[in-house]
């Protein structure tokens, strides 16, 4: 099967930035499990997502042809805004104890998610235009650089998931002490995003291998589990064991994302080696 996979379009620097970003992001959460006031932990929570945002921006020129510049702009802005949601805690972990500090984090993250929703909505519009030109559609597993490979259902599920997820964090912004409704929305939203990714598994497996695709989907599922813990006990404080479970799910999810992208990078390196040998 590996011989029939299409090339990985992302460049080596983009993949490395994403791997390092998710790795740092995940390690930061694990540091915070034992010490909520760890300056290093919160610093990693800023550096990690910023590297992921840089990776997204670095992939812009390739994706613009496929999903449009407006969708990429919203995706990049959403990633950057979400990355700074933990900045107040990196500056001073004591901001975790202030209403203003908590509200900033919830609000910034919610805005980032809504930007993601707008981005996928624009992608759905672009896909609709492509569907009108059925003769230009690509089969599953193809490498058409200017065509969207996901189905309308996949994009819609992910977009609605991001919207619900974002609304959940807006509710947490309004009630920073803890809102069961907000955490339930976050749980449902991430679950829908996971289902959307799972529905695209066949195409992702064809491009990057079944292991990388399954691990990528699993990383999203773990986030839902973390939010579910908070939905069960929404008023648990940052120092409670419930937040240890949430941070553990965050960390595990990010490390799995790093592993998934590492497998994609390994496949890219293997493909480049085969191409080099074939040209000799």
C-alpha positions as CSV (number, residue, x, y, z in Angstrom):
1,X,0.0,0.0,0.0
2,X,2.8,2.4,0.8
3,X,3.8,2.4,-2.9
4,X,0.4,3.8,-3.9
5,X,0.3,6.6,-1.4
6,X,0.5,10.2,-2.8
7,X,3.3,12.5,-1.9
8,X,3.2,14.5,1.3
9,X,2.8,18.1,0.2
10,X,3.9,19.7,3.5
11,X,7.6,20.7,3.5
12,X,10.1,19.4,6.0
13,X,10.3,22.7,8.0
14,X,6.5,22.8,8.3
15,X,6.3,19.2,9.5
16,X,9.2,19.7,12.0
17,X,7.5,22.9,13.4
18,X,4.2,21.0,13.9
19,X,5.9,18.0,15.5
20,X,8.0,20.2,17.8
21,X,5.0,22.4,18.6
22,X,2.7,19.5,19.6
23,X,5.6,17.9,21.6
24,X,6.3,21.0,23.6
25,X,2.6,21.7,24.0
26,X,2.0,18.2,25.4
27,X,5.0,18.3,27.7
28,X,3.8,21.6,29.1
29,X,0.6,20.1,30.2
30,X,2.3,17.2,32.0
31,X,4.5,19.7,33.9
32,X,1.4,21.5,35.0
33,X,-0.2,18.4,36.4
34,X,2.3,18.4,39.3
35,X,2.7,22.2,39.6
36,X,0.0,24.5,38.3
37,X,2.3,27.5,39.0
38,X,5.1,26.2,36.8
39,X,6.5,29.1,34.7
40,X,8.2,26.6,32.4
41,X,4.9,24.7,32.0
42,X,2.9,27.7,31.0
43,X,5.7,29.0,28.8
44,X,5.6,25.8,26.9
45,X,1.8,26.2,26.6
46,X,2.5,29.4,24.7
47,X,5.6,28.2,22.6
48,X,4.0,24.9,21.6
49,X,0.8,26.3,20.0
50,X,2.7,29.2,18.4
51,X,4.9,26.7,16.6
52,X,1.8,24.8,15.4
53,X,0.4,28.2,14.2
54,X,3.7,28.9,12.4
55,X,3.4,25.4,10.7
56,X,-0.1,26.3,9.6
57,X,1.0,29.6,8.2
58,X,4.0,27.9,6.5
59,X,1.6,25.6,4.7
60,X,-0.5,28.5,3.5
61,X,0.7,28.8,-0.1
62,X,-0.1,25.1,-0.8
63,X,-3.5,25.1,0.8
64,X,-4.6,28.5,-0.7
65,X,-5.0,26.8,-4.1
66,X,-7.2,24.2,-2.6
67,X,-9.4,26.0,0.0
68,X,-8.9,29.7,-0.8
69,X,-7.0,32.5,0.8
70,X,-9.8,33.7,3.1
71,X,-10.2,30.3,4.6
72,X,-6.4,30.1,5.2
73,X,-6.4,33.6,6.8
74,X,-9.1,32.6,9.3
75,X,-7.3,29.3,10.0
76,X,-4.0,31.1,10.7
77,X,-5.6,33.9,12.8
78,X,-7.6,31.3,14.8
79,X,-4.4,29.3,15.5
80,X,-2.5,32.5,16.6
81,X,-5.3,33.8,18.8
82,X,-5.7,30.4,20.4
83,X,-2.0,30.2,21.0
84,X,-2.0,33.4,23.1
85,X,-4.9,32.2,25.3
86,X,-2.4,31.0,27.9
87,X,-0.1,34.0,27.7
88,X,-1.3,35.6,30.9
89,X,-0.5,32.5,32.9
90,X,3.0,32.3,31.4
91,X,3.6,35.9,32.4
92,X,2.3,35.2,35.9
93,X,0.7,31.9,37.0
94,X,-1.2,33.9,39.7
95,X,-3.5,35.1,36.9
96,X,-5.1,31.7,37.2
97,X,-6.6,33.0,40.4
98,X,-8.1,36.2,38.9
99,X,-11.4,36.4,37.1
100,X,-9.9,38.6,34.4
101,X,-7.1,36.1,33.8
102,X,-9.5,33.2,33.4
103,X,-11.8,35.2,31.2
104,X,-9.0,36.2,28.9
105,X,-8.0,32.6,28.4
106,X,-11.5,31.3,27.7
107,X,-12.3,34.3,25.4
108,X,-9.2,34.0,23.3
109,X,-9.6,30.3,22.9
110,X,-13.3,30.7,22.0
111,X,-12.3,33.3,19.3
112,X,-9.7,31.0,17.9
113,X,-12.3,28.2,17.6
114,X,-14.9,30.5,15.9
115,X,-12.2,31.5,13.4
116,X,-11.7,27.8,12.7
117,X,-15.5,27.4,12.2
118,X,-15.5,30.4,9.7
119,X,-12.5,28.9,7.9
120,X,-14.2,25.5,7.5
121,X,-17.4,27.2,6.5
122,X,-15.5,29.0,3.7
123,X,-14.0,25.6,2.7
124,X,-17.5,24.1,2.5
125,X,-18.5,27.0,0.1
126,X,-15.5,26.3,-2.0
127,X,-16.3,22.6,-2.1
128,X,-19.9,23.4,-3.1
129,X,-18.5,25.2,-6.1
130,X,-16.3,22.3,-7.0
131,X,-19.2,19.9,-6.8
132,X,-21.0,21.9,-9.5
133,X,-18.1,21.0,-11.7
134,X,-18.4,17.2,-11.3
135,X,-16.0,16.5,-14.1
136,X,-13.2,18.1,-12.2
137,X,-13.7,16.1,-9.0
138,X,-10.9,13.8,-7.9
139,X,-11.2,10.2,-6.7
140,X,-10.3,9.2,-3.1
141,X,-6.6,9.1,-2.6
142,X,-5.7,11.4,-5.5
143,X,-3.1,14.2,-5.4
144,X,-5.0,17.0,-7.1
145,X,-3.4,20.2,-5.6
146,X,-6.4,22.5,-6.3
147,X,-9.2,20.2,-5.2
148,X,-10.8,19.6,-1.7
149,X,-10.7,15.9,-0.9
150,X,-13.0,15.9,2.1
151,X,-16.7,15.4,1.7
152,X,-19.4,17.9,2.6
153,X,-20.4,15.8,5.6
154,X,-16.9,15.7,6.9
155,X,-16.4,19.4,6.7
156,X,-19.8,20.2,8.1
157,X,-19.3,17.9,11.1
158,X,-15.9,19.5,11.9
159,X,-17.2,23.0,11.3
160,X,-20.3,22.5,13.6
161,X,-18.0,20.9,16.1
162,X,-15.7,23.9,16.2
163,X,-18.7,26.2,16.5
164,X,-20.2,24.3,19.5
165,X,-16.8,24.0,21.1
166,X,-16.3,27.7,20.7
167,X,-19.7,28.5,22.2
168,X,-18.9,26.3,25.1
169,X,-15.8,28.4,25.9
170,X,-17.8,31.6,25.5
171,X,-20.1,30.3,28.2
172,X,-17.0,29.6,30.3
173,X,-15.9,33.1,29.7
174,X,-19.2,34.3,31.1
175,X,-19.0,32.0,34.1
176,X,-15.3,31.5,34.7
177,X,-16.0,29.8,38.1
178,X,-17.2,26.8,36.1
179,X,-20.2,26.0,33.8
180,X,-21.5,22.5,33.3
181,X,-23.3,23.7,30.1
182,X,-20.0,25.2,28.8
183,X,-18.0,22.0,29.4
184,X,-20.8,19.9,27.9
185,X,-20.7,22.0,24.7
186,X,-16.9,21.6,24.6
187,X,-17.3,17.9,25.0
188,X,-19.9,17.6,22.2
189,X,-17.9,20.0,20.0
190,X,-14.7,18.0,20.2
191,X,-16.6,14.8,19.7
192,X,-18.1,16.1,16.5
193,X,-14.6,17.2,15.3
194,X,-13.4,13.6,16.1
195,X,-16.2,12.1,14.1
196,X,-15.5,14.4,11.2
197,X,-11.8,13.3,11.2
198,X,-12.8,9.6,11.5
199,X,-15.1,10.0,8.5
200,X,-12.1,11.1,6.5
201,X,-10.0,8.2,7.7
202,X,-10.0,6.4,4.4
203,X,-8.5,9.3,2.5
204,X,-6.0,10.1,5.3
205,X,-4.9,6.5,5.5
206,X,-4.4,6.4,1.8
207,X,-2.1,9.4,2.0
208,X,-0.2,8.9,5.3
209,X,-0.8,5.4,6.4
210,X,-3.5,3.9,8.6
211,X,-1.4,4.1,11.8
212,X,-0.7,7.9,11.4
213,X,-4.4,8.5,10.6
214,X,-5.8,6.4,13.5
215,X,-3.4,8.1,16.0
216,X,-4.4,11.5,14.7
217,X,-8.1,10.7,15.3
218,X,-7.3,9.3,18.7
219,X,-5.6,12.5,19.8
220,X,-8.9,14.4,19.1
221,X,-11.0,11.8,21.0
222,X,-8.8,12.2,24.1
223,X,-9.7,15.9,24.2
224,X,-13.4,15.0,24.5
225,X,-12.6,12.7,27.4
226,X,-10.8,15.5,29.2
227,X,-13.7,17.9,28.7
228,X,-16.1,15.2,29.9
229,X,-14.3,15.1,33.3
230,X,-15.0,18.8,33.7
231,X,-18.6,18.5,32.6
232,X,-19.1,16.0,35.4
233,X,-17.6,18.4,38.0
234,X,-17.7,21.9,36.4
235,X,-16.8,23.8,39.6
236,X,-13.6,22.0,40.3
237,X,-10.8,24.4,40.8
238,X,-7.4,24.4,39.0
239,X,-5.8,22.7,42.0
240,X,-8.3,19.8,42.0
241,X,-7.5,16.3,40.7
242,X,-10.2,16.9,38.0
243,X,-7.9,19.4,36.3
244,X,-5.0,16.9,36.6
245,X,-7.2,14.6,34.5
246,X,-8.0,17.4,32.0
247,X,-4.3,18.4,31.7
248,X,-3.4,14.7,31.3
249,X,-5.9,14.3,28.4
250,X,-4.6,17.5,26.8
251,X,-1.0,16.3,27.1
252,X,-1.7,12.8,25.8
253,X,-3.7,14.3,22.9
254,X,-0.9,16.6,21.9
255,X,1.8,13.9,22.2
256,X,-0.3,11.6,20.0
257,X,-0.6,14.5,17.5
258,X,3.2,14.8,17.5
259,X,3.5,11.1,17.0
260,X,1.0,11.1,14.1
261,X,2.8,13.9,12.3
262,X,6.2,12.2,13.0
263,X,4.9,9.1,11.1
264,X,3.9,11.4,8.2
265,X,7.4,12.9,8.3
266,X,8.9,9.4,8.3
267,X,6.9,8.5,5.2
268,X,7.9,11.7,3.5
269,X,11.6,11.0,4.2
270,X,11.2,7.5,2.9
271,X,9.5,8.7,-0.2
272,X,12.3,11.3,-0.8
273,X,14.9,8.6,-0.4
274,X,13.1,6.3,-2.9
275,X,12.9,9.2,-5.4
276,X,16.5,10.0,-5.0
277,X,17.5,6.3,-5.6
278,X,15.3,6.1,-8.6
279,X,16.9,9.2,-10.2
280,X,20.4,7.7,-9.8
